[in-house]
Amino acid sequence: MSVSPFDHPLLSGLLGDDEVAPYFLADAEIQQMLRFEQELALAEGALGVIPAEAAQAIAGELQAFVPNYELIRRATVRDGVVCVELIRQLREFLGSPLDRHVHFGATSQDLVDTGLLLRLRPILGLFDQRLAALELKLGGLAERFGGNQVMARTRMQDALPIAVGEKLQTWRAPLGRHRARLAQLSPRLFVLQFGGAAGTLDRLGDRGPQVAARLAAALELGVPERAWHSQRDGIVELAGWLSLVSGALGKIGADVALMAQNRFGDIELEGGGGSSAMPHKSNPIAAEILVALAHFNAGLTGGINGALIHEQERSGAAWTLEWLILPQMIMATGAALRTAQTLLGQILRIGRAP
């Protein structure tokens, strides 16, 4: 049994995301690290930092490399990061003289952080697509039910009747803003991590900026002004965006759950959840899940802000905190976006004709 509901053998159907989860498998992480090493070698070979023939050989040979995950797992207990043992295995696999040229001038954090970005890019692309689909879905509901009326409630009390279209716009408007925010933050987030041991690319001398630019272009990432090993504002900004998205969807879930109460009947849903004791019940499960995921991400936002506090040039503690929190926030957001699509598809009626 898993300790996480996101990959739990039973709960993952409710709270997981089959499209997002594969990006957090060990294979996916290692493959992006190997891509980094291949492109680093080619960039350094093109600029004469390492022999050009060695660069081509490294890039080719690494395609056949198969890591020993059990050795990496055991070594990580000692090293605190997967890359030390991974690089040892790479050098052993390549043999002399290629072992001297692989990973030249880089450090473990360059691999981990850049590998993360390369996995985040398709995930955030997927999230943007899901937000766009939700906007369209809400637009369709507005066409069908926008002219109906529903009782507005302020501070949980009846206020005045309003058009359903007004409520739907309240749900829809933040989604477009979140897509705009994602477009704005992406250039700040998707920046190559490359600094070497102390973040200064000291082993590359005056060719460091050229290698970084070539490597960034190959990986389709921005070129860093300097390594952001201890500057984590991009990661924390992303976490804030994830919480904004899940929060907007949680608001929809809260509204639907309240509107679906028997005494109000403001909304009619199909496919509600059953009860083991009360067969007559049709529980708004998807709406409740959206509320839970919104609260979950909101709580984690405070925790990941602690990752901004890196002691001096690198912090193992702050870095580990990101590993604990960010994947959960991403999975929660993916599940919320998926669940919101399900919930909107269950709506048979909103409000009543005036």
C-alpha positions as a Python dict, from the first residue, in 0.01 Angstrom:
ca = {
    (1, 'M'): (0, 0, 0),
    (2, 'S'): (128, 343, -92),
    (3, 'V'): (166, 626, 160),
    (4, 'S'): (43, 872, -104),
    (5, 'P'): (-315, 882, -233),
    (6, 'F'): (-183, 1000, -571),
    (7, 'D'): (-35, 658, -651),
    (8, 'H'): (-242, 449, -407),
    (9, 'P'): (-364, 127, -572),
    (10, 'L'): (-726, 222, -497),
    (11, 'L'): (-741, 595, -424),
    (12, 'S'): (-536, 695, -729),
    (13, 'G'): (-844, 659, -946),
    (14, 'L'): (-1005, 932, -737),
    (15, 'L'): (-708, 1155, -659),
    (16, 'G'): (-438, 1059, -909),
    (17, 'D'): (-363, 1157, -1267),
    (18, 'D'): (-252, 888, -1510),
    (19, 'E'): (-121, 1143, -1759),
    (20, 'V'): (94, 1331, -1509),
    (21, 'A'): (219, 1047, -1288),
    (22, 'P'): (461, 895, -1545),
    (23, 'Y'): (670, 1215, -1542),
    (24, 'F'): (758, 1142, -1179),
    (25, 'L'): (880, 788, -1235),
    (26, 'A'): (1251, 724, -1182),
    (27, 'D'): (1291, 630, -1549),
    (28, 'A'): (1154, 967, -1662),
    (29, 'E'): (1384, 1156, -1428),
    (30, 'I'): (1696, 963, -1526),
    (31, 'Q'): (1621, 991, -1897),
    (32, 'Q'): (1611, 1370, -1878),
    (33, 'M'): (1938, 1371, -1682),
    (34, 'L'): (2097, 1160, -1954),
    (35, 'R'): (1965, 1402, -2214),
    (36, 'F'): (2137, 1681, -2023),
    (37, 'E'): (2466, 1489, -2026),
    (38, 'Q'): (2440, 1415, -2397),
    (39, 'E'): (2371, 1775, -2491),
    (40, 'L'): (2636, 1905, -2251),
    (41, 'A'): (2897, 1685, -2414),
    (42, 'L'): (2793, 1797, -2763),
    (43, 'A'): (2801, 2164, -2663),
    (44, 'E'): (3145, 2130, -2507),
    (45, 'G'): (3271, 1932, -2803),
    (46, 'A'): (3152, 2198, -3048),
    (47, 'L'): (3339, 2465, -2852),
    (48, 'G'): (3657, 2267, -2799),
    (49, 'V'): (3615, 2225, -2425),
    (50, 'I'): (3638, 1849, -2471),
    (51, 'P'): (3750, 1666, -2786),
    (52, 'A'): (3480, 1670, -3054),
    (53, 'E'): (3514, 1296, -3117),
    (54, 'A'): (3473, 1227, -2744),
    (55, 'A'): (3158, 1438, -2738),
    (56, 'Q'): (3004, 1244, -3026),
    (57, 'A'): (3099, 914, -2865),
    (58, 'I'): (2945, 1013, -2530),
    (59, 'A'): (2621, 1125, -2693),
    (60, 'G'): (2597, 800, -2885),
    (61, 'E'): (2704, 562, -2610),
    (62, 'L'): (2464, 705, -2351),
    (63, 'Q'): (2168, 597, -2562),
    (64, 'A'): (2246, 239, -2458),
    (65, 'F'): (2312, 311, -2090),
    (66, 'V'): (2089, 131, -1837),
    (67, 'P'): (2122, 253, -1478),
    (68, 'N'): (2142, 26, -1176),
    (69, 'Y'): (1857, 172, -973),
    (70, 'E'): (1923, -33, -662),
    (71, 'L'): (2281, 96, -636),
    (72, 'I'): (2155, 451, -691),
    (73, 'R'): (1893, 406, -420),
    (74, 'R'): (2151, 283, -169),
    (75, 'A'): (2404, 551, -255),
    (76, 'T'): (2144, 826, -227),
    (77, 'V'): (2112, 747, 145),
    (78, 'R'): (2477, 849, 176),
    (79, 'D'): (2499, 1125, -85),
    (80, 'G'): (2157, 1289, -46),
    (81, 'V'): (2118, 1311, -424),
    (82, 'V'): (2082, 1051, -700),
    (83, 'C'): (2341, 1199, -933),
    (84, 'V'): (2662, 1104, -755),
    (85, 'E'): (2610, 734, -810),
    (86, 'L'): (2452, 796, -1151),
    (87, 'I'): (2761, 979, -1273),
    (88, 'R'): (2986, 708, -1127),
    (89, 'Q'): (2790, 450, -1327),
    (90, 'L'): (2809, 664, -1641),
    (91, 'R'): (3186, 692, -1614),
    (92, 'E'): (3222, 321, -1552),
    (93, 'F'): (2996, 247, -1850),
    (94, 'L'): (3186, 479, -2085),
    (95, 'G'): (3533, 376, -1970),
    (96, 'S'): (3858, 552, -2049),
    (97, 'P'): (3911, 808, -2197),
    (98, 'L'): (3544, 914, -2223),
    (99, 'D'): (3497, 897, -1846),
    (100, 'R'): (3715, 1209, -1811),
    (101, 'H'): (3493, 1412, -2043),
    (102, 'V'): (3137, 1323, -1939),
    (103, 'H'): (2972, 1566, -1691),
    (104, 'F'): (3266, 1801, -1737),
    (105, 'G'): (3214, 2131, -1555),
    (106, 'A'): (2867, 2037, -1426),
    (107, 'T'): (2736, 1944, -1082),
    (108, 'S'): (2457, 1725, -947),
    (109, 'Q'): (2218, 2016, -903),
    (110, 'D'): (2254, 2107, -1268),
    (111, 'L'): (2124, 1761, -1360),
    (112, 'V'): (1842, 1748, -1106),
    (113, 'D'): (1705, 2097, -1166),
    (114, 'T'): (1733, 2090, -1545),
    (115, 'G'): (1587, 1740, -1554),
    (116, 'L'): (1294, 1867, -1349),
    (117, 'L'): (1230, 2153, -1592),
    (118, 'L'): (1236, 1918, -1889),
    (119, 'R'): (964, 1711, -1720),
    (120, 'L'): (764, 2012, -1606),
    (121, 'R'): (736, 2155, -1957),
    (122, 'P'): (499, 1890, -2097),
    (123, 'I'): (307, 1879, -1768),
    (124, 'L'): (237, 2252, -1774),
    (125, 'G'): (149, 2229, -2143),
    (126, 'L'): (-108, 1967, -2048),
    (127, 'F'): (-242, 2188, -1769),
    (128, 'D'): (-282, 2478, -2010),
    (129, 'Q'): (-479, 2256, -2247),
    (130, 'R'): (-704, 2142, -1964),
    (131, 'L'): (-770, 2500, -1854),
    (132, 'A'): (-863, 2590, -2211),
    (133, 'A'): (-1098, 2290, -2227),
    (134, 'L'): (-1264, 2398, -1902),
    (135, 'E'): (-1315, 2748, -2039),
    (136, 'L'): (-1487, 2601, -2343),
    (137, 'K'): (-1699, 2373, -2126),
    (138, 'L'): (-1813, 2663, -1912),
    (139, 'G'): (-1888, 2861, -2227),
    (140, 'G'): (-2109, 2579, -2347),
    (141, 'L'): (-2293, 2567, -2015),
    (142, 'A'): (-2348, 2943, -2039),
    (143, 'E'): (-2508, 2898, -2383),
    (144, 'R'): (-2742, 2630, -2246),
    (145, 'F'): (-2830, 2770, -1906),
    (146, 'G'): (-2700, 3126, -1893),
    (147, 'G'): (-3049, 3276, -1917),
    (148, 'N'): (-3182, 3075, -1624),
    (149, 'Q'): (-3198, 3227, -1280),
    (150, 'V'): (-3047, 3110, -955),
    (151, 'M'): (-3057, 3261, -608),
    (152, 'A'): (-2740, 3451, -523),
    (153, 'R'): (-2623, 3384, -171),
    (154, 'T'): (-2398, 3617, 23),
    (155, 'R'): (-2254, 3498, 351),
    (156, 'M'): (-2455, 3177, 301),
    (157, 'Q'): (-2785, 3363, 305),
    (158, 'D'): (-3033, 3427, 23),
    (159, 'A'): (-2963, 3760, -149),
    (160, 'L'): (-3122, 3826, -491),
    (161, 'P'): (-3191, 3616, -802),
    (162, 'I'): (-2914, 3641, -1064),
    (163, 'A'): (-2866, 3501, -1411),
    (164, 'V'): (-2682, 3167, -1420),
    (165, 'G'): (-2452, 3326, -1677),
    (166, 'E'): (-2324, 3560, -1407),
    (167, 'K'): (-2227, 3269, -1182),
    (168, 'L'): (-2065, 3081, -1467),
    (169, 'Q'): (-1856, 3385, -1557),
    (170, 'T'): (-1737, 3399, -1197),
    (171, 'W'): (-1614, 3043, -1239),
    (172, 'R'): (-1469, 3097, -1585),
    (173, 'A'): (-1286, 3430, -1562),
    (174, 'P'): (-1004, 3315, -1327),
    (175, 'L'): (-917, 3027, -1559),
    (176, 'G'): (-824, 3264, -1841),
    (177, 'R'): (-617, 3472, -1601),
    (178, 'H'): (-433, 3161, -1484),
    (179, 'R'): (-347, 3074, -1845),
    (180, 'A'): (-211, 3425, -1889),
    (181, 'R'): (-12, 3393, -1567),
    (182, 'L'): (137, 3066, -1688),
    (183, 'A'): (249, 3229, -2012),
    (184, 'Q'): (409, 3508, -1811),
    (185, 'L'): (590, 3290, -1558),
    (186, 'S'): (715, 3029, -1806),
    (187, 'P'): (1011, 3237, -1934),
    (188, 'R'): (1120, 3291, -1573),
    (189, 'L'): (1082, 2924, -1485),
    (190, 'F'): (1220, 2745, -1789),
    (191, 'V'): (1580, 2861, -1757),
    (192, 'L'): (1873, 2620, -1781),
    (193, 'Q'): (2037, 2526, -1454),
    (194, 'F'): (2411, 2517, -1515),
    (195, 'G'): (2671, 2645, -1274),
    (196, 'G'): (2913, 2371, -1178),
    (197, 'A'): (3040, 2310, -828),
    (198, 'A'): (2991, 2659, -682),
    (199, 'G'): (2762, 2810, -944),
    (200, 'T'): (3040, 2994, -1129),
    (201, 'L'): (3126, 2748, -1412),
    (202, 'D'): (3483, 2780, -1290),
    (203, 'R'): (3609, 2470, -1476),
    (204, 'L'): (3498, 2611, -1812),
    (205, 'G'): (3683, 2941, -1781),
    (206, 'D'): (3585, 3206, -2033),
    (207, 'R'): (3395, 2951, -2242),
    (208, 'G'): (3136, 2894, -1970),
    (209, 'P'): (2879, 3140, -2110),
    (210, 'Q'): (2915, 2996, -2461),
    (211, 'V'): (2863, 2641, -2338),
    (212, 'A'): (2561, 2750, -2135),
    (213, 'A'): (2407, 2927, -2434),
    (214, 'R'): (2459, 2629, -2665),
    (215, 'L'): (2329, 2383, -2406),
    (216, 'A'): (2023, 2597, -2333),
    (217, 'A'): (1941, 2620, -2703),
    (218, 'A'): (1968, 2242, -2744),
    (219, 'L'): (1731, 2185, -2451),
    (220, 'E'): (1498, 2471, -2559),
    (221, 'L'): (1547, 2654, -2231),
    (222, 'G'): (1636, 3010, -2145),
    (223, 'V'): (1997, 3109, -2086),
    (224, 'P'): (2068, 3188, -1720),
    (225, 'E'): (2246, 3505, -1618),
    (226, 'R'): (2410, 3281, -1362),
    (227, 'A'): (2318, 2954, -1195),
    (228, 'W'): (2005, 2969, -982),
    (229, 'H'): (2117, 2695, -743),
    (230, 'S'): (2014, 2897, -438),
    (231, 'Q'): (1759, 3126, -610),
    (232, 'R'): (1434, 2931, -597),
    (233, 'D'): (1181, 3202, -673),
    (234, 'G'): (1090, 3037, -1005),
    (235, 'I'): (996, 2710, -835),
    (236, 'V'): (803, 2887, -560),
    (237, 'E'): (624, 3107, -816),
    (238, 'L'): (515, 2790, -995),
    (239, 'A'): (386, 2646, -667),
    (240, 'G'): (183, 2961, -613),
    (241, 'W'): (35, 2926, -960),
    (242, 'L'): (-58, 2564, -890),
    (243, 'S'): (-239, 2674, -575),
    (244, 'L'): (-422, 2949, -766),
    (245, 'V'): (-546, 2698, -1022),
    (246, 'S'): (-661, 2440, -769),
    (247, 'G'): (-815, 2718, -561),
    (248, 'A'): (-1020, 2846, -856),
    (249, 'L'): (-1144, 2493, -919),
    (250, 'G'): (-1212, 2446, -549),
    (251, 'K'): (-1441, 2750, -558),
    (252, 'I'): (-1639, 2583, -838),
    (253, 'G'): (-1656, 2264, -635),
    (254, 'A'): (-1776, 2446, -322),
    (255, 'D'): (-2047, 2628, -517),
    (256, 'V'): (-2169, 2312, -685),
    (257, 'A'): (-2176, 2115, -359),
    (258, 'L'): (-2388, 2385, -195),
    (259, 'M'): (-2617, 2429, -496),
    (260, 'A'): (-2673, 2052, -509),
    (261, 'Q'): (-2823, 2038, -158),
    (262, 'N'): (-3169, 1887, -166),
    (263, 'R'): (-3333, 2190, -10),
    (264, 'F'): (-3206, 2419, -287),
    (265, 'G'): (-3201, 2212, -605),
    (266, 'D'): (-3013, 2489, -786),
    (267, 'I'): (-2821, 2235, -992),
    (268, 'E'): (-2890, 1884, -1119),
    (269, 'L'): (-2604, 1639, -1160),
    (270, 'E'): (-2580, 1291, -1303),
    (271, 'G'): (-2349, 1020, -1182),
    (272, 'G'): (-2334, 1117, -816),
    (273, 'G'): (-2167, 896, -558),
    (274, 'G'): (-2363, 636, -366),
    (275, 'S'): (-2382, 550, 3),
    (276, 'S'): (-2336, 206, 159),
    (277, 'A'): (-2610, 286, 413),
    (278, 'M'): (-2847, 521, 226),
    (279, 'P'): (-2929, 405, -128),
    (280, 'H'): (-3129, 720, -204),
    (281, 'K'): (-2822, 946, -185),
    (282, 'S'): (-2635, 1095, -483),
    (283, 'N'): (-2329, 1264, -338),
    (284, 'P'): (-2144, 1538, -533),
    (285, 'I'): (-1811, 1354, -509),
    (286, 'A'): (-1627, 1546, -782),
    (287, 'A'): (-1723, 1878, -625),
    (288, 'E'): (-1598, 1763, -285),
    (289, 'I'): (-1268, 1643, -432),
    (290, 'L'): (-1210, 1986, -587),
    (291, 'V'): (-1258, 2148, -247),
    (292, 'A'): (-1021, 1902, -78),
    (293, 'L'): (-748, 1944, -340),
    (294, 'A'): (-773, 2323, -317),
    (295, 'H'): (-723, 2312, 61),
    (296, 'F'): (-439, 2061, 18),
    (297, 'N'): (-244, 2284, -220),
    (298, 'A'): (-314, 2594, -14),
    (299, 'G'): (-158, 2423, 287),
    (300, 'L'): (151, 2314, 94),
    (301, 'T'): (212, 2663, -42),
    (302, 'G'): (336, 2780, 296),
    (303, 'G'): (571, 2484, 320),
    (304, 'I'): (735, 2530, -17),
    (305, 'N'): (805, 2894, 58),
    (306, 'G'): (1059, 2757, 303),
    (307, 'A'): (1258, 2634, 3),
    (308, 'L'): (1352, 2996, -66),
    (309, 'I'): (1584, 2982, 233),
    (310, 'H'): (1902, 2830, 89),
    (311, 'E'): (2204, 2855, 314),
    (312, 'Q'): (2481, 3024, 117),
    (313, 'E'): (2553, 2869, -226),
    (314, 'R'): (2349, 2547, -190),
    (315, 'S'): (2117, 2392, 65),
    (316, 'G'): (2046, 2024, 85),
    (317, 'A'): (1760, 2086, 329),
    (318, 'A'): (1575, 2343, 117),
    (319, 'W'): (1629, 2136, -195),
    (320, 'T'): (1489, 1824, -29),
    (321, 'L'): (1186, 2025, 82),
    (322, 'E'): (1107, 2092, -284),
    (323, 'W'): (1125, 1720, -361),
    (324, 'L'): (877, 1651, -83),
    (325, 'I'): (624, 1918, -177),
    (326, 'L'): (632, 2018, -544),
    (327, 'P'): (540, 1678, -696),
    (328, 'Q'): (240, 1656, -464),
    (329, 'M'): (122, 2003, -565),
    (330, 'I'): (157, 1915, -932),
    (331, 'M'): (-32, 1589, -891),
    (332, 'A'): (-306, 1765, -691),
    (333, 'T'): (-344, 2029, -962),
    (334, 'G'): (-357, 1769, -1235),
    (335, 'A'): (-622, 1575, -1043),
    (336, 'A'): (-822, 1894, -986),
    (337, 'L'): (-818, 1984, -1355),
    (338, 'R'): (-922, 1632, -1450),
    (339, 'T'): (-1195, 1622, -1186),
    (340, 'A'): (-1331, 1963, -1285),
    (341, 'Q'): (-1381, 1837, -1640),
    (342, 'T'): (-1573, 1541, -1500),
    (343, 'L'): (-1786, 1763, -1276),
    (344, 'L'): (-1883, 2005, -1551),
    (345, 'G'): (-1976, 1712, -1770),
    (346, 'Q'): (-2216, 1587, -1501),
    (347, 'I'): (-2427, 1905, -1504),
    (348, 'L'): (-2775, 1841, -1642),
    (349, 'R'): (-2931, 2169, -1532),
    (350, 'I'): (-2837, 2492, -1355),
    (351, 'G'): (-3104, 2724, -1217),
    (352, 'R'): (-3451, 2757, -1353),
    (353, 'A'): (-3615, 2952, -1631),
    (354, 'P'): (-3732, 3295, -1512),
}
